[in-house]
């Protein structure tokens, strides 16, 4: 007879094999999930590093452009003809146009899906 610390259970060999294979598959799936999670962490770190590098490069390019514009002579043209003066309203209009284009594109894609179905 078994003591208080030991307990024996009789299990059919087929049920034992199925249970054991389920446990092993679960362990394998867990390990592959951990491996993919590690890869995602590495990729996220690389993405963050690349973003920082890109931001640094953009700031350098913008500073170079500003320095070049400061060195270039200013043309003496009437203000009505000058294109350098872009107002914020015009920029906002460009963004709203872009949003309108996006909305129209989505509408056209929806109509195409309806036609294909």
MARKOL-877524 format. One line per 3 residues: number of its first residue (from 0); their letters; for each residue x, y, z of N, C-alpha, C. Coordinates in Angstrom, 2 decimals. Layout:
BEGIN
NUM> a> X Y Z X Y Z X Y Z  ...
end
This chain:
BEGIN
0> xxx> 0.84 -1.17 0.00 0.00 0.00 0.00 0.89 1.25 0.00  0.39 2.30 -0.60 1.17 3.53 -0.73 1.10 4.33 0.56  2.18 5.05 0.85 2.19 5.90 2.03 1.47 7.20 1.71
3> xxx> 1.44 8.09 2.70 0.75 9.37 2.49 1.43 10.21 1.40  2.71 10.05 1.22 3.45 10.84 0.24 3.36 10.27 -1.16  3.06 9.01 -1.28 3.01 8.37 -2.59 1.57 8.03 -2.94
6> xxx> 1.26 8.22 -4.22 -0.06 7.86 -4.71 0.10 7.32 -6.12  -0.40 6.13 -6.35 -0.29 5.51 -7.66 -1.65 5.45 -8.30  -1.67 5.81 -9.61 -2.91 5.78 -10.37 -2.66 4.94 -11.60
9> xxx> -3.62 4.13 -11.93 -3.49 3.29 -13.12 -4.09 4.03 -14.30  -3.30 4.16 -15.37 -3.75 4.86 -16.58 -3.49 3.93 -17.76  -4.44 3.91 -18.66 -4.27 3.09 -19.86 -3.09 3.62 -20.67
12> xxx> -2.33 2.77 -21.31 -1.15 3.21 -22.08 -1.50 4.19 -23.20  -2.64 3.99 -23.85 -3.05 4.89 -24.94 -3.34 6.29 -24.39  -4.04 6.37 -23.29 -4.35 7.67 -22.67 -3.06 8.33 -22.19
15> xxx> -2.14 7.53 -21.65 -0.86 8.06 -21.19 -0.08 8.67 -22.35  -0.02 7.94 -23.48 0.71 8.45 -24.65 0.08 9.73 -25.17  -1.24 9.79 -25.23 -1.93 10.98 -25.73 -1.66 12.17 -24.81
18> xxx> -1.76 11.93 -23.51 -1.50 13.00 -22.55 -0.07 13.49 -22.61  0.86 12.54 -22.69 2.28 12.89 -22.78 2.58 13.67 -24.05  1.99 13.25 -25.18 2.23 13.97 -26.44 1.62 15.36 -26.38
21> xxx> 0.47 15.51 -25.74 -0.14 16.84 -25.58 0.76 17.76 -24.74  1.32 17.21 -23.68 2.22 18.00 -22.83 3.47 18.42 -23.62  4.04 17.47 -24.36 5.24 17.79 -25.14 4.95 18.82 -26.23
24> xxx> 3.79 18.69 -26.90 3.43 19.69 -27.92 3.23 21.06 -27.29  2.60 21.10 -26.12 2.40 22.37 -25.42 3.73 23.00 -25.05  4.68 22.18 -24.58 6.00 22.71 -24.25 6.70 23.24 -25.49
27> xxx> 6.59 22.51 -26.59 7.22 22.96 -27.83 6.59 24.27 -28.31  5.27 24.36 -28.23 4.58 25.59 -28.63 4.98 26.75 -27.74  5.11 26.49 -26.45 5.53 27.54 -25.53 6.94 28.02 -25.85
30> xxx> 7.82 27.09 -26.15 9.20 27.47 -26.49 9.26 28.27 -27.79  8.48 27.87 -28.80 8.48 28.64 -30.05 7.87 30.02 -29.83  6.86 30.10 -28.96 6.27 31.40 -28.64 7.28 32.30 -27.94
33> xxx> 8.03 31.73 -27.00 9.07 32.51 -26.32 10.16 32.96 -27.29  10.51 32.10 -28.22 11.51 32.44 -29.23 11.02 33.60 -30.10  9.77 33.53 -30.52 9.20 34.61 -31.34 9.09 35.90 -30.55
36> xxx> 8.74 35.79 -29.27 8.65 36.98 -28.42 10.02 37.63 -28.29  11.04 36.83 -28.12 12.39 37.37 -28.06 12.76 38.07 -29.37  12.42 37.44 -30.50 12.69 38.06 -31.80 11.94 39.38 -31.94
39> xxx> 10.71 39.43 -31.45 9.94 40.67 -31.52 10.59 41.76 -30.67  11.09 41.39 -29.51 11.76 42.37 -28.66 13.01 42.92 -29.35  13.77 42.02 -29.98 14.97 42.45 -30.69 14.60 43.39 -31.85
42> xxx> 13.57 43.00 -32.59 13.14 43.84 -33.71 12.61 45.19 -33.24  11.89 45.20 -32.12 11.39 46.46 -31.58 12.55 47.37 -31.18  13.57 46.79 -30.57 14.75 47.57 -30.19 15.45 48.12 -31.43
45> xxx> 15.59 47.28 -32.46 16.21 47.74 -33.71 15.38 48.84 -34.36  14.07 48.69 -34.32 13.19 49.70 -34.90 13.36 51.03 -34.17  13.42 50.98 -32.83 13.61 52.21 -32.06 14.95 52.86 -32.38
48> xxx> 15.99 52.05 -32.50 17.32 52.59 -32.85 17.30 53.24 -34.23  16.64 52.58 -35.18 16.56 53.14 -36.53 15.76 54.43 -36.55  14.70 54.49 -35.74 13.91 55.72 -35.66 14.75 56.87 -35.12
51> xxx> 15.53 56.58 -34.08 16.40 57.62 -33.52 17.42 58.09 -34.56  18.00 57.12 -35.26 19.00 57.46 -36.28 18.37 58.29 -37.41  17.16 57.89 -37.84 16.47 58.62 -38.89 16.12 60.03 -38.44
54> xxx> 15.67 60.16 -37.20 15.35 61.49 -36.67 16.60 62.37 -36.65  17.73 61.78 -36.25 18.98 62.52 -36.23 19.38 62.96 -37.63  19.24 62.05 -38.60 19.58 62.39 -39.98 18.67 63.48 -40.53
57> xxx> 17.37 63.39 -40.21 16.44 64.42 -40.66 16.80 65.78 -40.07  17.15 65.80 -38.80 17.50 67.08 -38.19 18.77 67.65 -38.82  19.72 66.79 -39.16 20.94 67.25 -39.83 20.60 67.81 -41.21
60> xxx> 19.76 67.09 -41.95 19.38 67.54 -43.29 18.63 68.87 -43.20  17.72 68.99 -42.24 16.98 70.25 -42.10 17.90 71.41 -41.73  18.85 71.15 -40.86 19.79 72.23 -40.51 20.66 72.60 -41.72
63> xxx> 21.06 71.60 -42.52 21.82 71.90 -43.74 20.99 72.71 -44.72  19.74 72.37 -44.87 18.86 73.12 -45.77 18.70 74.55 -45.28  18.51 74.71 -43.97 18.38 76.06 -43.43 19.64 76.88 -43.65
66> xxx> 20.79 76.25 -43.43 22.05 76.99 -43.63 22.24 77.36 -45.10  21.84 76.45 -46.01 21.94 76.75 -47.44 20.99 77.87 -47.83  19.79 77.87 -47.27 18.83 78.92 -47.59 19.30 80.27 -47.06
69> xxx> 19.99 80.25 -45.91 20.52 81.50 -45.38 21.63 82.06 -46.26  22.41 81.16 -46.88 23.52 81.60 -47.72 23.07 82.05 -49.11  21.90 81.58 -49.54 21.43 81.95 -50.88 20.91 83.38 -50.88
72> xxx> 21.12 84.09 -51.98 20.62 85.47 -52.05 19.10 85.49 -52.14  18.52 86.51 -51.55 17.07 86.66 -51.58 16.69 87.41 -52.86  15.78 86.86 -53.63 15.37 87.56 -54.85 14.48 88.75 -54.50
75> xxx> 14.63 89.77 -55.30 13.81 90.96 -55.07 12.62 90.89 -56.01  11.56 90.27 -55.48 10.34 90.10 -56.26 9.18 90.70 -55.47  8.14 91.09 -56.16 6.97 91.58 -55.44 6.37 90.46 -54.59
78> xxx> 5.73 90.83 -53.50 5.17 89.84 -52.59 4.06 89.03 -53.24  3.40 89.60 -54.20 2.30 88.89 -54.87 2.82 87.70 -55.67  4.05 87.79 -56.17 4.61 86.71 -56.99 5.39 85.71 -56.14
81> xxx> 5.90 86.13 -55.02 6.76 85.30 -54.19 6.00 84.05 -53.68  6.61 82.90 -53.83 5.98 81.65 -53.41 6.52 81.16 -52.07  7.46 81.88 -51.50 8.05 81.45 -50.24 7.06 81.57 -49.08
84> xxx> 6.12 82.50 -49.19 5.20 82.76 -48.09 4.00 81.80 -48.16  4.16 80.66 -47.53 3.06 79.69 -47.46 2.41 79.85 -46.09  1.14 80.10 -46.12 0.44 80.31 -44.85 -0.02 78.99 -44.26
87> xxx> -0.36 79.02 -42.99 -0.82 77.82 -42.31 -2.16 77.36 -42.87  -2.96 78.29 -43.32 -4.26 77.91 -43.88 -4.08 77.03 -45.12  -3.10 77.37 -45.93 -2.85 76.58 -47.13 -2.38 75.18 -46.75
90> xxx> -1.54 75.08 -45.73 -1.09 73.78 -45.26 -2.25 72.95 -44.73  -3.14 73.60 -44.00 -4.31 72.89 -43.46 -5.21 72.42 -44.60  -5.32 73.23 -45.65 -6.12 72.83 -46.80 -5.52 71.60 -47.47
93> xxx> -4.17 71.58 -47.56 -3.50 70.42 -48.16 -3.79 69.16 -47.35  -3.77 69.28 -46.03 -4.06 68.11 -45.20 -5.51 67.68 -45.35  -6.41 68.66 -45.43 -7.82 68.29 -45.60 -8.06 67.67 -46.97
96> xxx> -7.33 68.15 -48.00 -7.44 67.53 -49.32 -6.97 66.09 -49.27  -5.88 65.85 -48.55 -5.34 64.50 -48.42 -6.36 63.59 -47.72  -7.01 64.11 -46.68 -8.03 63.33 -45.98 -9.21 63.05 -46.88
99> xxx> -9.60 64.06 -47.69 -10.71 63.85 -48.62 -10.36 62.79 -49.65  -9.13 62.80 -50.11 -8.69 61.80 -51.08 -8.73 60.42 -50.46  -8.29 60.32 -49.21 -8.32 59.03 -48.51 -9.76 58.52 -48.37
102> xxx> -10.67 59.42 -48.00 -12.08 59.03 -47.85 -12.66 58.57 -49.18  -12.35 59.31 -50.23 -12.86 58.96 -51.55 -12.28 57.62 -52.02  -11.01 57.39 -51.73 -10.38 56.12 -52.08 -11.06 54.96 -51.35
105> xxx> -11.35 55.13 -50.08 -12.05 54.09 -49.32 -13.43 53.83 -49.90  -14.13 54.87 -50.30 -15.46 54.72 -50.88 -15.39 53.95 -52.20  -14.40 54.26 -53.02 -14.24 53.55 -54.29 -13.89 52.09 -54.05
108> xxx> -13.01 51.82 -53.08 -12.67 50.44 -52.77 -13.88 49.66 -52.27  -14.72 50.30 -51.50 -15.94 49.65 -51.01 -16.88 49.33 -52.17  -17.02 50.25 -53.10 -17.88 50.00 -54.27 -17.32 48.86 -55.11
111> xxx> -15.99 48.81 -55.26 -15.38 47.72 -56.01 -15.64 46.37 -55.35  -15.54 46.33 -54.01 -15.82 45.09 -53.29 -17.27 44.65 -53.50  -18.18 45.62 -53.49 -19.60 45.29 -53.70 -19.84 44.78 -55.11
114> xxx> -19.15 45.35 -56.09 -19.30 44.89 -57.47 -18.75 43.47 -57.65  -17.63 43.18 -57.00 -17.01 41.87 -57.14 -17.80 40.78 -56.42  -18.57 41.13 -55.43 -19.37 40.13 -54.71 -20.66 39.94 -55.41
end
